[in-house]
Amino acid sequence: MARTRSIQRFDDDSIRRELRAYAIYRAFAAAMIAAVTTGIGGRWLGEFDDPMLATWISCGYLVLAVILMLFARTGMRVGPQIAIGTLIDVFFANAAINAIPEASPVIAIMLILNVAAASLLLSLTFGMITAALATLTFAAPLIWRDLFGTEWNHPWIEPLIFGASYFAIAWLAHVMAQRMVRTESEVTRRGEEVADLAALNELIIRRMPTGVVIVERDGLIRLANEAAIALLGEAGDGHRPLGLASPELAQRLRDWQADGTPNTQPLRMGPDQAEILPQFLRLHAGGDDVLVFLDDTSQASRRAEGITLAALGRFSASLAHEIRNPLSAISYSTQLLEESDDLTMMDRKMLEIVRKQTTRMNGIVESVLSMARRERANPQSIDLRIVVEEFAEEYRRSYPLDADTLELVLPQEPQPALADPKHVHQILLVLVSNARYYGRMPGEPARITLRVRRERQHALVDMLDTGPGIAEADERNLFRPFFTTSEHGTGLGLHIARELAHANQGELSYLRLPFGSCFRLSLQGATALLPTTTQSSR
């Protein structure tokens, strides 16, 4: 019994439908009995001891059965309805046996369902009580008529067999109820686990960096995760044709369905034109739905670039360390030569250039070492106009322009900015050197302009040229390391320039012009309080 109490019974909502079916059965049985007792069905139940009493009993039972059927459709508690209905059934069964003795076998069979329902839907205790009342219903008339000499045509064994059957059915119904409760609890628990796993799987699929698309037989997109929608655009979000979202991907799918051979060439997809390698897989064996994986190969490329850059950083640090020793010797030799009295004016100018360029090269080495060690920049409050002017003057002295031109467009008022001046010099050197090589029309000299201006809280330096510009296909790779369109280039200049801009909490970007190109260096205004300033001051 302790084990019985530990298992929770059905709740009202789970057995309300069974209660309605039970109430309908009771009303149908009551209607059949009323039809027989009122003469509609003849004497199918045998002779009546008191026909009037039998009619009133059957009609009263029918009325109560209909009332219970109506209550079963309301929100009334299920337990009281079953208990009241069972007691009414037993009471009228007892009354019917006394009014129609020959119908006792039929009534006994009808009571089997009442006993089973009481034990199945309520509890074993109430089921046993119902079985005892049902047994007493048949035993009481036999005892009464035996004591008072009234004739009774049924043997003693009949109520005993019915009673034993009632108690056995009550117990079996109880065992079935226990198993059903355990099964329902297990099913509910497993259902919750499956629902949780389904929600978790859906969340994982939606947040996967790999695009996942399910395409139906007719080419419609049934489901797409967030990564796929980002690649396919709005057409990928909803029950729309794959050909509308990506005609090339739809053609790849048709080719794969035709011969089963995958195409290993990546596609350009998404607003960033990322390199995507589609892979196709049937969702079900023998089915027509296809699962499409959209792998971004550019991510693997970026990881490889990161590994290469890390190795390059270690190599650069080692190389810069080796360069510093000859630079120190050149610098020391320059100082000794400057002390000589036999030098001409031109020799002294040349030594001045050597000394400045040695100092400049030493600063570049320090910058490379800082990047290799991932050190922060040393931002200072500078006048960007003066820094650009000093760079242009130094560049003209160190690198003869020949037929090329380098013009400055500087405002009259100061342009305060917060940046490392050495890094600004190096960024401008990369931009101007690239412009002299790439920013010229064939057979014409390079025309380069450095323009300083202010936009809101940022100080800007625009490097403009009149060359052919950057091809649209190359724009997305412009600042990637090792990307170059020259046979002699390393592809590191613009990448290092952008890294230096980021180190100063600035930005280096490319702007397309109708005639030529524009590289824009954006720096924080001098009034901004940067964490690097605080850290460098410490």
Secondary structure, 3 states (H helix, E strand, C coil): CHHHHHCCCCCHHHHHHHHHHHHHHHHHHHHHHHHHHCCCCCCCCCCCCCHHHHHHHHHHHHHHHHHHHHHCCCCCCHHHHHHHHHHHHHHHHHHHHHHCHHHHHHHHHHHHHHHHHHHHHCCHHHHHHHHHHHHHHHHHHHHHHHHHCCCCCCCCHHHHHHHHHHHHHHHHHHHHHHHHHHHHHHHHHHHHHHHHHHHHHHHHHHHCCCEEEEECCCCEEEEECHHHHHHHCHHHCCCCEHHHHCHHHHHHHHHHHHHCCCCCCCEEECCCCEEEEEEEEECCCCCCCEEEEEEEHHHHHHHHHHHHHHHHHHHHHHHHHHHHHHHHHHHHHHHHHHCCCCCCHHHHHHHHHHHHHHHHHHHHHHHHHHHHCCCCCCCEEEEHHHHHHHHHHHHHHHCCCCCCEEEEECCCCCCEEEECHHHHHHHHHHHHHHHHHHCCCCCCCCEEEEEEEEECCEEEEEEEECCCCCCHHHHCCCCCCCCCCCCCCCCCHHHHHHHHHHHCCCEEEEEECCCCEEEEEEEECCCCCCHHHHHHHC
